[in-house]
Amino acid sequence: MVTKEQTFEEMMTELEKVVGKLDEENISLEESIELYQRGIELSSKCETKLKEAEEKVNKLVKKEGDSNESNNE
C-alpha cells in the first residue's frame, strides 16, 4: 500500500492537534507518550522540509545572481 507523503501544511496542522491533545489533562500516560513521539516525528519532518525549501531558494537566488552578472558583462 502506497501512502502519499504529507505536505508541510498537513504536518503542521497535525502537529498543532498533537500539541492541543497533549495540553489536555485527561489523557493517559501511554497516549501522551504516543502523542509526544508523533510530535517529535512531525517536528523533524517539518524541519527537513523547511531545510529543503531553503536550499531550493538559495539555489534560485544564486542562479539569478549568476544570470544577472553574466548579463552585465
Backbone as a chain_set.jsonl record, in Angstrom:
{"seq": "MVTKEQTFEEMMTELEKVVGKLDEENISLEESIELYQRGIELSSKCETKLKEAEEKVNKLVKKEGDSNESNNE", "coords": {"N": [[0.836, -1.187, 0.0], [0.616, 2.134, -0.926], [1.236, 5.174, 0.562], [0.444, 8.593, 0.429], [2.797, 11.214, 0.739], [2.717, 13.497, 3.413], [1.978, 16.96, 3.122], [3.836, 19.929, 3.988], [2.123, 21.746, 5.214], [0.007, 20.078, 6.013], [1.323, 18.468, 7.857], [2.022, 20.396, 9.773], [-0.515, 21.159, 10.663], [-1.393, 18.751, 11.794], [0.542, 18.53, 13.785], [-0.117, 20.717, 15.379], [-2.572, 19.796, 16.342], [-1.711, 17.594, 17.822], [-0.214, 18.855, 19.838], [-2.288, 20.279, 21.043], [-3.817, 18.147, 22.065], [-1.984, 17.116, 23.868], [-1.991, 19.09, 25.743], [-4.306, 18.645, 27.077], [-5.75, 17.593, 30.131], [-6.817, 15.137, 30.679], [-5.71, 12.844, 29.428], [-4.214, 9.629, 29.02], [-1.122, 8.295, 30.35], [0.162, 6.596, 28.546], [-1.025, 7.363, 26.119], [-0.168, 10.018, 26.015], [2.572, 9.66, 25.729], [2.679, 8.393, 23.223], [1.612, 10.454, 21.651], [3.558, 12.417, 22.081], [5.782, 11.196, 20.868], [4.857, 11.114, 18.216], [4.651, 13.84, 17.757], [7.352, 14.615, 17.896], [8.324, 13.254, 15.668], [6.845, 14.493, 13.592], [7.749, 17.124, 13.898], [10.45, 16.86, 13.235], [10.236, 16.054, 10.541], [9.03, 18.338, 9.459], [11.052, 20.204, 9.873], [12.996, 19.17, 8.157], [11.685, 19.503, 5.676], [11.575, 22.311, 5.623], [14.309, 22.939, 5.506], [14.94, 21.823, 3.019], [13.396, 23.446, 1.353], [14.606, 25.915, 1.851], [17.152, 25.441, 0.772], [16.485, 25.144, -1.937], [15.534, 27.729, -2.51], [17.863, 29.214, -2.02], [19.496, 28.192, -4.071], [18.076, 29.091, -6.299], [18.27, 31.871, -5.952], [21.032, 32.179, -6.123], [21.436, 31.273, -8.736], [19.972, 33.2, -10.131], [21.464, 35.444, -9.439], [23.911, 34.805, -10.656], [23.067, 34.817, -13.289], [22.335, 37.484, -13.645], [24.843, 38.699, -13.333], [26.213, 37.739, -15.573], [24.733, 38.93, -17.577], [25.376, 41.581, -17.231], [27.867, 41.849, -18.196]], "CA": [[0.0, 0.0, 0.0], [1.386, 3.364, -1.029], [0.586, 6.323, 1.191], [1.028, 9.838, -0.076], [3.543, 11.972, 1.746], [2.011, 14.689, 3.871], [2.586, 18.243, 2.812], [4.29, 20.677, 5.154], [0.947, 22.323, 5.855], [-0.706, 18.98, 6.674], [2.1, 18.079, 9.041], [1.899, 21.455, 10.78], [-1.861, 21.055, 11.217], [-1.397, 17.589, 12.68], [1.374, 18.861, 14.94], [-0.927, 21.592, 16.241], [-3.557, 18.941, 17.005], [-0.976, 16.8, 18.812], [0.088, 19.752, 20.954], [-3.551, 20.535, 21.714], [-4.18, 16.962, 22.84], [-1.04, 16.992, 24.983], [-2.376, 20.091, 26.739], [-5.465, 18.159, 27.824], [-5.374, 16.969, 31.395], [-7.455, 13.843, 30.864], [-5.18, 11.777, 28.59], [-3.406, 8.662, 29.768], [0.332, 8.376, 30.191], [0.507, 5.902, 27.302], [-1.431, 8.209, 24.999], [0.692, 11.201, 25.969], [3.87, 9.23, 25.183], [2.483, 8.198, 21.787], [1.46, 11.784, 21.053], [4.861, 13.072, 22.134], [6.606, 10.584, 19.825], [4.354, 11.585, 16.921], [5.03, 15.245, 17.662], [8.788, 14.679, 17.574], [8.452, 12.813, 14.279], [6.327, 15.56, 12.739], [8.653, 18.269, 14.012], [11.648, 16.531, 12.465], [9.892, 16.087, 9.116], [8.811, 19.74, 9.093], [12.368, 20.835, 9.812], [13.621, 18.689, 6.919], [11.023, 20.186, 4.561], [11.999, 23.711, 5.622], [15.695, 22.986, 5.027], [14.903, 21.578, 1.579], [12.866, 24.661, 0.718], [15.642, 26.943, 1.959], [18.193, 25.111, -0.199], [15.961, 25.466, -3.269], [15.506, 29.193, -2.641], [19.252, 29.664, -2.132], [19.969, 27.856, -5.413], [17.42, 30.005, -7.245], [18.851, 33.202, -5.767], [22.389, 32.122, -6.671], [21.302, 31.176, -10.193], [19.529, 34.516, -10.591], [22.606, 36.334, -9.289], [24.865, 34.451, -11.708], [22.467, 35.239, -14.554], [22.429, 38.947, -13.698], [26.247, 39.053, -13.534], [26.599, 37.466, -16.961], [24.042, 39.901, -18.426], [26.008, 42.878, -17.049], [29.204, 41.858, -18.812]], "C": [[0.877, 1.246, 0.0], [0.589, 4.487, -0.37], [1.258, 7.58, 0.678], [1.717, 10.569, 1.079], [2.759, 13.228, 2.109], [2.753, 15.938, 3.428], [3.037, 18.898, 4.118], [3.092, 21.208, 5.934], [0.143, 21.263, 6.608], [0.012, 18.544, 7.946], [1.989, 19.126, 10.146], [0.52, 21.414, 11.445], [-1.956, 19.887, 12.186], [-0.589, 17.866, 13.939], [0.622, 19.769, 15.913], [-1.976, 20.787, 17.007], [-2.902, 18.111, 18.103], [-0.69, 17.649, 20.049], [-1.181, 20.055, 21.747], [-3.983, 19.367, 22.586], [-3.258, 16.801, 24.051], [-1.365, 17.987, 26.096], [-3.579, 19.655, 27.572], [-5.004, 17.437, 29.081], [-5.886, 15.542, 31.532], [-6.947, 12.753, 29.917], [-4.273, 10.884, 29.428], [-1.921, 8.875, 29.5], [0.746, 7.753, 28.863], [0.167, 6.754, 26.086], [-0.531, 9.438, 24.893], [2.07, 10.851, 25.424], [3.771, 9.037, 23.679], [2.368, 9.538, 21.063], [2.793, 12.518, 21.011], [5.771, 12.522, 21.035], [6.174, 11.052, 18.441], [4.731, 13.051, 16.708], [6.489, 15.425, 17.287], [9.012, 14.3, 16.11], [7.992, 13.907, 13.314], [7.253, 16.774, 12.739], [9.911, 18.055, 13.17], [11.378, 16.6, 10.962], [9.67, 17.518, 8.632], [10.145, 20.471, 8.958], [13.094, 20.438, 8.527], [13.021, 19.392, 5.707], [11.456, 21.645, 4.472], [13.431, 23.855, 5.105], [15.752, 22.762, 3.522], [14.42, 22.816, 0.831], [13.91, 25.775, 0.734], [16.756, 26.701, 0.942], [17.741, 25.452, -1.621], [15.973, 26.97, -3.51], [16.923, 29.725, -2.814], [19.824, 29.377, -3.522], [19.367, 28.795, -6.453], [18.012, 31.405, -7.166], [20.253, 33.239, -6.368], [22.343, 32.077, -8.2], [20.907, 32.522, -10.781], [20.684, 35.516, -10.515], [23.657, 36.079, -10.356], [24.365, 34.926, -13.066], [22.587, 36.745, -14.716], [23.873, 39.39, -13.936], [26.658, 38.844, -14.968], [25.904, 38.439, -17.928], [24.689, 41.273, -18.341], [27.353, 42.959, -17.744], [29.174, 42.236, -20.25]], "O": [[1.773, 1.386, 0.832], [-0.573, 4.72, -0.699], [2.477, 7.631, 0.512], [1.268, 10.536, 2.225], [2.217, 13.921, 1.248], [3.982, 15.968, 3.368], [2.661, 18.466, 5.207], [3.054, 21.128, 7.162], [-0.345, 21.515, 7.71], [-0.614, 18.286, 8.974], [1.875, 18.78, 11.322], [0.407, 21.613, 12.655], [-2.528, 20.013, 13.268], [-0.992, 17.479, 15.036], [0.719, 19.601, 17.129], [-2.241, 21.059, 18.179], [-3.467, 17.944, 19.184], [-0.903, 17.203, 21.176], [-1.156, 20.085, 22.977], [-4.456, 19.56, 23.706], [-3.701, 16.398, 25.126], [-1.045, 17.746, 27.26], [-3.845, 20.217, 28.635], [-3.982, 16.752, 29.077], [-5.436, 14.808, 32.413], [-7.69, 11.816, 29.627], [-3.657, 11.319, 30.4], [-1.531, 9.548, 28.545], [1.576, 8.305, 28.141], [0.954, 6.859, 25.145], [-0.174, 9.849, 23.789], [2.679, 11.663, 24.727], [4.658, 9.457, 22.935], [2.952, 9.731, 19.997], [3.117, 13.168, 20.017], [6.452, 13.285, 20.35], [7.013, 11.352, 17.591], [5.089, 13.449, 15.6], [6.829, 16.276, 16.466], [9.788, 14.942, 15.404], [8.676, 14.205, 12.334], [7.504, 17.373, 11.694], [10.371, 18.965, 12.479], [12.185, 17.135, 10.202], [10.073, 17.871, 7.524], [10.336, 21.262, 8.035], [13.731, 21.274, 7.885], [13.749, 19.828, 4.815], [11.68, 22.162, 3.377], [13.732, 24.783, 4.354], [16.516, 23.425, 2.822], [14.978, 23.183, -0.203], [14.077, 26.492, -0.253], [17.249, 27.643, 0.321], [18.518, 25.985, -2.414], [16.371, 27.433, -4.579], [17.164, 30.589, -3.657], [20.542, 30.202, -4.088], [20.053, 29.24, -7.373], [18.232, 32.051, -8.19], [20.624, 34.203, -7.038], [23.116, 32.759, -8.873], [21.442, 32.938, -11.809], [20.863, 36.335, -11.417], [24.233, 37.02, -10.902], [25.15, 35.383, -13.896], [22.905, 37.232, -15.801], [24.107, 40.355, -14.663], [27.373, 39.669, -15.536], [26.447, 38.734, -18.993], [24.572, 42.063, -19.278], [27.918, 44.046, -17.865], [30.22, 42.286, -20.897]]}, "num_chains": 1, "name": "protein.A"}
